Amino acid sequence: MMIAYPDRLDLAQTPTPLQALDRLTDQLRSDIKSSTDCAVRCPRIWIKRDDQTGSLTSGNKVRKLEFLLAEALAQGCGTVITSGGVQSNHCRAVAVLGAQLGLKVHLLLRSDIEPQPVGNLLIDQLVGATISHYSQQEFRQLGNLFEYWQQHYTNQGSKAYSIPTGGSSGTGLWGYIAAAQELQNDFLREQISPSYIIHATGSGGTQAGLTMGFNLLNSAIQVEGYAVCDDRAYFERKVKEDIKHWSKQYAQPVLIDKLKIVTHDQYVGPDYGKAGPEVFESIKQLAALEGIILDPVYTGKAFRGMVEEIRQGRYSDASDIVFVHTGGLFGLLAQQQQLNY
Ligand SMILES: Cc1ncc(COP(=O)(O)O)c(C=O)c1O
């Protein structure tokens, strides 16, 4: 099917590689054989390397920002305002791309403690973003904070473009609609027909884009988000809300209630941004086995969740499954002491 995309900047290094994780698959198959019942089968596990969309812009956000920043420039905005946690990968990607495109970037960051200039925050500072820190309590009024700063820049004669947390909006959705099309080409090239696409879900935009993208392609593949915060009901609502915005904004009719939105919320762990020792263990194992590094906030939690579900037989019906590596390396560097080296 021909998908008609809106204006887009060429910012992400795409297509990203799709790789088979054969050493991991073999190891899991042999673990399963020796420990569980023989009805459990481990599919071949593939990884879509969206951690390689760029060095400083690595991760899933740059795909969304190709469309969001194109819209900002088309609207004649000189400033971009966005928000997130203090170690937000999204905010870092906006800060870097702002510097590359000559846009002023203002980040509204959430933190209850004095933040250390490490990981993503260090990059935000290096590329010259203006940063306002707010407590969790203050962040409850995020809409007002956006309005305040929007007005501030209007008063200064600079039009500002606001991007919601995580870049998840009707416009941002296009990023992972395009990624679904890229994945379909990967499958044709590799001659595989995966049954599931698995990824970490935080603000819901990647999940909404992939779900909508594969729906537009009439694919039977099931997209499954592994939550890193909130719960299943939240993502059911949020993903539908993003798709509704997209559908209205671009006059694309969608039978929203027919979409199957699947979220696993049992691997969130202690809290958003906090992971238990089992997640750090999974990060170490995959790094040593395959030379691929996950992060503790997003991809490590989701990957560990996927492996648990494989062991429990959830994906026994599939010959192949794909994990989307959505980036996050700078977030790992901000928690390096938890690796206990
Ligand atoms: C590394 C990483 N993976 C996954 C996600 C989740 O993506 P989304 O916000 O689209 O749900 C994020 C979002 O911040 C992220 O930074």
The ligand as an SDF file (V2000), in Angstrom:
LIG
                    3D

 16 16  0  0  0  0  0  0  0  0999 V2000
   15.1290    4.3580   24.9310 C   0  0  0  0  0  0  0  0  0  0  0  0
   13.6500    4.4930   24.8810 C   0  0  0  0  0  0  0  0  0  0  0  0
   12.9290    3.4020   24.5890 N   0  0  0  0  0  0  0  0  0  0  0  0
   11.5820    3.4290   24.5580 C   0  0  0  0  0  0  0  0  0  0  0  0
   10.8960    4.5900   24.8360 C   0  0  0  0  0  0  0  0  0  0  0  0
    9.4060    4.5520   24.8220 C   0  0  0  0  0  0  0  0  0  0  0  0
    8.8960    5.1340   23.6680 O   0  0  0  0  0  0  0  0  0  0  0  0
    7.5120    5.8660   23.6910 P   0  0  0  0  0  0  0  0  0  0  0  0
    7.6870    7.1050   24.5330 O   0  0  0  0  0  0  0  0  0  0  0  0
    7.2270    6.1770   22.2850 O   0  0  0  0  0  0  0  0  0  0  0  0
    6.5300    4.9610   24.3270 O   0  0  0  0  0  0  0  0  0  0  0  0
   11.6000    5.7660   25.1260 C   0  0  0  0  0  0  0  0  0  0  0  0
   10.8620    6.9940   25.4340 C   0  0  0  0  0  0  0  0  0  0  0  0
   11.2210    7.8740   26.1060 O   0  0  0  0  0  0  0  0  0  0  0  0
   13.0150    5.7170   25.1410 C   0  0  0  0  0  0  0  0  0  0  0  0
   13.7420    6.8100   25.4240 O   0  0  0  0  0  0  0  0  0  0  0  0
  1  2  1  0
  2  3  1  0
  2 15  2  0
  3  4  2  0
  4  5  1  0
  5  6  1  0
  5 12  2  0
  6  7  1  0
  7  8  1  0
  8  9  2  0
  8 10  1  0
  8 11  1  0
 12 13  1  0
 12 15  1  0
 13 14  2  0
 15 16  1  0
M  END
$$$$
